Amino acid sequence: MLPARSASLILSALLLNALPSNSPVAAESVGPDMDPAGEPLRRPAPSDSLYEVYAVRYATLAHFPVRGLIAGADSSRTMDLAMTVWVVRNADRVVLVDAGFYRDKFVERWKPEGFTRPSEALAPLGIRPEDVTDLVVTHVHWDHLDGADLFPNARVWIQKDEYEHHVGADGQPLDRAIDPLDATMLADLHATGRVHFVDGDAREFLPGITAYTGGKHTFQSQYLRVRTTVGAVVIASDNCYLYENLDRHVAIAQTLDAASNLAAQERMRRLVADERFILPGHDPAVFERFPVPGNGVARIAGPAAR
């Protein structure tokens, strides 16, 4: 078990930016620019490409307090948190969703078990860091953004409002949700032309990959709907920490707007035909429900996933 002081530090870090906000998810009606779930859609060039999707576990945070994940959870509950990135690939591109972390300050502070650099954790899928064509950052927290500079050829996709809210012109952090080192790193990537903005909700920014906002884990966190070989898959990231959030219809503990977060969870349900294809951000049960091929890799959608 974690010492009381360590548990307190973890919760403080998690809840640091959980301040009230008002950002309701607007009701939508079906029309000519709607996807099959009735969501408004803005598309790039049409594409029939389907993707394979994999969850990759690169570390574990042991004995993590569940009350930092589930609003109102019993303070005595802990769990081993799966630190996860997701691979979305087809013949045209290799997309990594979130970049994990690797800097010494985070490894030393959080002491993850079974830690592998996210860039190295992709090796079982035959992916080298330089093979990643696109990196989607769902939000600016250290454990999702810090590894962005490990992938030298990747275009980095982030919500425009998320970037501008957190990163100043000179790379200074504008909000405590982003670590200063990561703010500088992201600004440097932007200066070299590698950062690309997703501008708003229901935006298909890559063929077959659509970003949605409203989860309010951070100022403008996003989650993704991916067209795959098994139908639509939603990568929720931290807009839904655990399957328990969905099963009990409970907001995540760290959100700027609990009502908006719950509305986003309901929207995720509408975006898939099968709710087992909603992938929460840190639930180790993902690797139990999708046990193949194993050893920290879960095939969600692929040639042999049907």
N, C-alpha and C positions, 0 to 999 in steps of 0.2 A: 504493500500500500504506500501511497505517497505521504510524506510528512505533511502535517497540517499547513505549515508555512508554504510548502511547494504547491499544494492544492490551491491555496489562496492566491498565489502568484499566477497560476494558470487561469483561474477564474477572472482575476483582474485583467489579464491580457485579453481574454476572450471578450469581456464586457466593456472594454475600454471605450469603444465608440458607439455603444448601444444607447443613443439619445433619441428622444421622441422625434417623430417626423410624420408628415402627412403626405402619403403618396398612394392613394387608392388605385386599384387596377380598374380601369374603365370597362363598362359593359360594352360588348361588341355584337354587331348583327352580321349575319352571313350576307356576303355580296360577291361581286365578281373578283375582288382582290383578296379573297379569303382562302386559307388552306383547308384541308379536309376536316380540321377540328373547329372550323368557324373562326379562325384567327386571321386578322389582317396581315397581309404579306406583301413585302416589297422585295422584288427578285432581281438578281443579276441575270446574265444570259442563261437560257434554259439548259438543263443538263439532266440526263437520265442516269447518271452515275449513282451507284449504291456503294455504301461504305461497310467495311468491317469495323467493329468497335471492341476494344479491349480495356479492361481496368488493370492497372499495374500498381502493385503495392510496393513502395520503396522503403517503408519504415513503419514502426509501431510506437505510439505513445501509450505506455502501460499505465493502468489504473487511473484512467482519466475520469474526472467527476462528471457524471451524466447530467447533473444540473447545469453544466456549462453548454449542453447540447439541446436538452428538452426543457422548455419552460415549465417550471413547477415540479421538476423531478425530485424524488427522494434524495436528500443530501448524502445518504450513506451509499448510494449506488456508484459504482465505477465500472469502467469497461476498457478494453484495449483498443485504442483508436487506430483505424487503418489510415495511414497517410498515402494518398492515392493520386495518381495522374491517369489520364485516359488517352488512348491512341485511337484515332479515327483515320482510316486509310482506305484508298482504292488505287487504281492503276495510275491516277493522275497526281496524287498528293499524299503526303503523310502529315496529318494534323495531330498535334499534341494539345490536349486540353489541360491547362494548368501546368506549371513547371516545377512544383515542389520547392524544396529549399536545399542549400548545401553550405552556406557560409558558416564559418567556425562559430560565430556568436550565437547562432541558432542551435547548432549541434551541441555546443557546450551548455547552453541554458536548458534545453528541453531534454537532452540525453535520450534520444530515440533509440529503441531497440531494433536490431537487424537493419541498421541504416545502410542504404546504398544510394549513391548520387543518382538523382532521377535520370540523368543522361546515360548512366551505366545500367540502370534498371530496365531499359528498353532492349538490351541485348538479346534476351530470350526470344524476342519477336524479330530478330535480325535487323534491328534499326540502330544505326549509328547516329550520334548527335547531329552530324552534318546532313543526314538524310531527312531531317524534319523540315518540311517546307513551310508550315504555318504553325504558330503557337497562339492558342486562344487563352487569354487571361480572364478568368471569370470575375475576379476581384483582386484588390491590391494587398490583401493580407500576406504576410511573410511566407507562409507555408504553401502559397499558390503562385506567388510572383517571383520569389527570390532566385529560382533557377533559370530565369528567362535568358540570361546571357550564356548559358551552357550550350545553346543551340545556334551555331554561328550563321546558318543560312536561313533561319526561319523569319518570316514576316510575323510580327507580333500584333494580334488583334485585341483591342480592349474598347469598352464603351467610351465614347468621347467624353461624356459627362463624368465618368469615373476617373479618367485621366485628369481632366481639367480641375476637378474638385480636389484632387490629392497632390498633384505635382505642379510646382511653380516653374516659371520660365527658366530659372537657373538650376533646376533640379532640387529645390528645397521642398521639404514636405509641408503641405498646407493643411493636413489633417493628421491626427495621431493614429489613424487606422493604418497608415503606411509607414514602414520603417525608413529612417533617413537613408540608409545604404541602398535600399531598394528604390527609393525615389530618385536618387542620383543615377543609379543604373538605368532605370526606365527612361529618364530624360536623355541620357547618353545614347540609348538606342533610338530614341525619337530624333535626336540630332543627326544621326546617320541615315535617316529615312526608313528605318525598319519598322517603326510603329505605325499601324493603320487603325483608323477609328471605325467602330461600329456606331452609327449615329441613330440610336433610338431602338424602339421596340419592334418585335416581329420582323426583323431584318434578315433576309437570306444573304449573308455577306460572302459566302462561298457556295457554289452549287451544291444543293442538298443539305446545307447546314444553316439553320436559322437561329438567331439569338433573340431571347425574350428577357425583358426586365420586369421589375415589380417585386422580386423576392426580398429586396431591401435588407440583405445581409450587410452590405455597405451602401454607400451613397447611390451607386448605380450598378450593383452586381448584376450579372447576367447568367442565364442558363441556356442550354442548347437543345434543339430538336434535330436529330440526324436521320436522314433516310438511309436505311440499311437493308441488308439481305433478309432480315426477319421483320421488316416493318419499321415504324418509327421508334427511335430510342431517345429518351430525354436524359441528358447529363445534367443533373440538378446542381452539382457541386455543393457549396455550403448554403445555398438557398433552401436546402433540405438536408440536414445532417445525417439522419438515420431513417430506416424504414419505419421506426416507431413514430416519427413525426407524421408520416402519412397514415399509418394504421390507426393512430389515436386522434388524428386531426388536431395536432398540437403544434404551435409555432416553434421555430428554433429559438433557443435562449438568447442568442445574440442577433437581434434584428432591430432596425430603426423604426419599424412599423409592423407590429404583430398582425394586424388585420390584413395588411397588404401581403405579408408573407403567407398567411393562410390562403388568401385568394390566389396567390401564385401556385401553391401546392394543388389547389383544385384545378387550376389551368393546366398544370402538368398532366393531371389525369385525363383531361380532354384531348391532350396532344398525342396520346398513345392509344393503340387498340388493346394493349395488354399491359396492365400496371406493373408487371414484373420488370418491364423495360424502363422504369423510372429508376435512375441510379443515384442514390444519395451520396453525399460528399465524403463521409468518413466511416461508413458502416462496414465492419469486417464481415458481416453476413453476405455482402456481395460475393465474396470469394467462396462462400458455402453454397449459395444458390447457383453460382456459375463456376463449378469446381475445375473445369477443364480449360487449359492444359495443366494448371496447378503451379506450385512454387512461386506464388505471388503474382500470377497472371490469370485473369478471368476472361474467357472469350464470351462476350455478350452477343455479338453478331458476327458471323464469319462463315467460311465455306462449309464447316462441319458443325454449325451451331443449331441447325434446325432439329 
